[in-house]
């Protein structure tokens, strides 16, 4: 994976901005803010994994334990099961992005103006990049389980660090740009 291209993709200067939704109210924005609560659940799971990585780096636990933890994330389990995104965290993140891609985004794309359509298309592109990073992380986990050691740990940590940065950036962008539209178009969260 070319991580530089990933970070280029997530450059805020290249991300389209959603225009205000005419007629959107505070109630619509409050409804749209539920997305941030959903995202926070994923961030907590990623924070737990990051803490375990720090423990491996400090020699407090074995790299194999970390690999088993990552392998259990819903994010990865879902990715394997459904061919989309994501272990315990993999299933949740996969469901989350699939719901967005298959249910939220088509409604926003069909009803939004050209600015909203560009945002939705960009978010779909970011979901595909996140899927590629998850594939890479899954391959790293398989390698660390087969060949535990500092080299495989280092590669896994690098991939995880990229995923962590990308997910946080993606969630922030998505929350900011979709807040009004999610409530206005009555998209159930």
Buried (B, 14 or more C-beta within 10 A) or exposed (E): BEBEEBEEBBEEEEBBEBBEBEEBEEEBBEBBBBBBEBBEBBBEBBEBBBEBBEBBBEEEBEBBBBBBBBBBBBBBBBBBEBEBBBBBBBBBBBBBBBBBBEEBBEBBBEBBEEBBBBBBEBBBEBBEBBBBBBBBBBBBBEBBBEEBEEEBBBBBBEBBEBBBBBBBBBBBBBBBBBBBBBBBBEBEB
